[in-house]
Amino acid sequence: MSKNPQNLKFFINLSNDSYVYYYENKNTFIIFDSIENEKFLIYPKLPQSIVSYNITKKSISHELKNAHQSRVQNLAHCFDKKKKIDLILSTSQNDNNIKIWNFQIWELILNIQDIFNINSIFNLTKNHENNIIVGCTELIKVFNLNGNLISTINEPHKFIDLYYDNKNNKNYILISKFGLVKSYDFEKNIQYYIYSKKDKAMHTSIIVNDYEDITKLIESNNYGKIRIWNFHTGEFLKIINGKEHILYLCLWDNEFIFAGCTDYSIKLINLKNGKIVKNLIGHKNYVLNIKKVIIPEYGECLISLGYINDEIKIWK
């Protein structure tokens, strides 16, 4: 049975030394279950470190110092089925490299060099093969785990995100631009739909809700608005007017959404009536990233990250 998100409250700080600077980076910390069935949190730390926190054991398991030549900016996880190892992908602000680490021993496996203006990195699995999706401001690059460039998508963007359609077994890239959001069919290598009200809004977060009959794309912008579209037709469905600049959205089942805001709060919003039903207070700065996670000991929880030197918090 799903936990009622209105009952969530602050539980514990997992860190007080994380460092995140750009709100466009949507994968500034990652959570995953390792091959050993332990849950890990990976986050960046100044000056150039990557920290591995074992949530299962409630302790830091490793700090990889000097991971890059400048502060770490993006992180992603993938599982190499052929070698049966967990991999961590990382980028930094200035050194223009994508590094692939063997997570179990924190050994550098591969360094993909001379990738400029990186603002996001993800792992996408297609036909059981891992693809590294890299957003580079003016275009999107796709690499395999050997570091070979497979394809490029010539789409200037503010940030990208991914959506996997379980019903149709398809991958999409979600592209944010000034004034519009696009979905991109990864398999067909073509644009899918444009979601736009022809304004100059700066979009800050994109998620897809496919729990209902109508698959919905939900996006937020710097005007404090949350807009909802039919993902598969591009039809505009609804707008929710917020009061704060929203930086990040996190879906909680089918009825609620959490919004990380510039007033240092996390707002729980009822998607059906658009009302704020709870306000989580505790961060010292803008809330940049929120993830829903199941921790066996606690059940469904929320993990949130603040801007610059702020904590990573668990709400349960």
ZIZILIN-V532939 format. One record per backbone hydrogen bond with DSSP energy under -1.0 kcal/mol. CO is the residue of the C=O (numbers start at 1). NH is the residue of the N-H. E is the energy in kcal/mol with one decimal. If there is no record, write none. Layout:
co = {CO & CO}
nh = {NH & NH}
e = {E & E}
//
This chain:
co = {4 & 5 & 9 & 12 & 15 & 20 & 27 & 30 & 32 & 34 & 38 & 39 & 39 & 40 & 41 & 42 & 43 & 44 & 45 & 48 & 49 & 50 & 51 & 52 & 52 & 53 & 54 & 54 & 59 & 62 & 64 & 71 & 74 & 76 & 78 & 79 & 80 & 80 & 85 & 86 & 87 & 88 & 89 & 90 & 91 & 91 & 96 & 98 & 99 & 100 & 100 & 101 & 102 & 107 & 110 & 112 & 120 & 122 & 124 & 126 & 129 & 131 & 132 & 133 & 134 & 135 & 135 & 136 & 137 & 139 & 140 & 141 & 142 & 142 & 143 & 144 & 148 & 151 & 153 & 153 & 159 & 161 & 163 & 164 & 165 & 165 & 170 & 171 & 172 & 173 & 174 & 175 & 176 & 180 & 181 & 182 & 183 & 184 & 185 & 185 & 190 & 193 & 195 & 201 & 202 & 205 & 207 & 209 & 215 & 216 & 217 & 218 & 219 & 220 & 221 & 224 & 225 & 226 & 227 & 228 & 228 & 229 & 230 & 235 & 238 & 240 & 245 & 248 & 250 & 252 & 255 & 256 & 257 & 258 & 259 & 260 & 260 & 261 & 265 & 266 & 267 & 268 & 268 & 269 & 270 & 275 & 278 & 280 & 286 & 289 & 291 & 293 & 295 & 295 & 299 & 301 & 302 & 303 & 304 & 305 & 305 & 308 & 308 & 311 & 312 & 312 & 313 & 314 & 314 & 315}
nh = {7 & 8 & 316 & 314 & 312 & 308 & 75 & 42 & 40 & 37 & 34 & 55 & 56 & 32 & 53 & 30 & 51 & 19 & 49 & 67 & 45 & 64 & 43 & 61 & 62 & 41 & 58 & 59 & 54 & 52 & 50 & 93 & 91 & 89 & 87 & 81 & 84 & 85 & 80 & 103 & 78 & 101 & 76 & 99 & 73 & 74 & 115 & 112 & 90 & 109 & 110 & 88 & 106 & 102 & 100 & 98 & 135 & 133 & 131 & 129 & 126 & 124 & 143 & 122 & 141 & 119 & 120 & 138 & 157 & 136 & 153 & 134 & 150 & 151 & 132 & 147 & 144 & 142 & 140 & 155 & 176 & 174 & 172 & 166 & 169 & 170 & 165 & 186 & 163 & 184 & 161 & 182 & 158 & 177 & 195 & 175 & 192 & 173 & 189 & 190 & 185 & 183 & 181 & 179 & 222 & 220 & 218 & 216 & 231 & 209 & 229 & 207 & 227 & 204 & 224 & 242 & 221 & 240 & 219 & 237 & 238 & 217 & 234 & 230 & 228 & 226 & 262 & 260 & 258 & 256 & 271 & 252 & 269 & 250 & 267 & 247 & 248 & 287 & 261 & 280 & 259 & 277 & 278 & 257 & 274 & 270 & 268 & 266 & 307 & 305 & 303 & 301 & 298 & 299 & 295 & 293 & 315 & 291 & 313 & 288 & 289 & 20 & 310 & 306 & 14 & 15 & 304 & 11 & 12 & 302}
e = {-2.0 & -1.3 & -2.2 & -2.7 & -1.3 & -3.3 & -2.2 & -2.5 & -2.8 & -2.2 & -3.1 & -1.8 & -1.3 & -1.8 & -3.4 & -2.0 & -3.0 & -1.6 & -2.4 & -2.3 & -2.1 & -3.2 & -2.0 & -2.6 & -1.6 & -2.9 & -1.2 & -1.7 & -3.0 & -3.2 & -1.9 & -2.1 & -1.8 & -3.2 & -3.1 & -1.0 & -1.8 & -1.3 & -2.7 & -2.4 & -2.0 & -2.7 & -1.9 & -2.5 & -2.7 & -1.1 & -2.7 & -3.2 & -2.1 & -3.1 & -1.4 & -2.0 & -2.0 & -3.1 & -2.7 & -2.5 & -2.2 & -2.5 & -2.6 & -2.0 & -2.7 & -3.0 & -2.3 & -2.3 & -2.8 & -3.0 & -1.2 & -3.2 & -2.6 & -2.8 & -2.8 & -2.9 & -3.5 & -1.3 & -3.1 & -2.1 & -1.7 & -2.5 & -2.6 & -2.1 & -2.6 & -3.4 & -2.6 & -1.0 & -1.3 & -1.5 & -3.2 & -2.0 & -2.4 & -2.1 & -2.0 & -2.7 & -3.6 & -2.4 & -3.4 & -3.0 & -3.1 & -2.3 & -1.3 & -1.3 & -2.4 & -2.5 & -2.0 & -3.0 & -1.5 & -2.0 & -3.1 & -2.8 & -2.7 & -3.2 & -2.6 & -2.6 & -2.9 & -2.3 & -1.7 & -2.7 & -1.4 & -3.3 & -2.5 & -2.9 & -1.6 & -2.2 & -2.6 & -3.1 & -2.8 & -2.9 & -1.7 & -2.7 & -3.2 & -1.5 & -2.7 & -2.5 & -3.1 & -2.3 & -2.6 & -3.2 & -1.3 & -1.8 & -2.4 & -3.3 & -2.4 & -2.7 & -1.1 & -2.1 & -2.2 & -2.8 & -2.8 & -2.0 & -2.2 & -2.5 & -2.7 & -3.0 & -1.8 & -3.6 & -2.5 & -2.3 & -2.8 & -2.6 & -2.3 & -1.9 & -1.4 & -1.1 & -1.5 & -1.2 & -3.4 & -1.1 & -2.1 & -2.8 & -1.3 & -2.4}
//
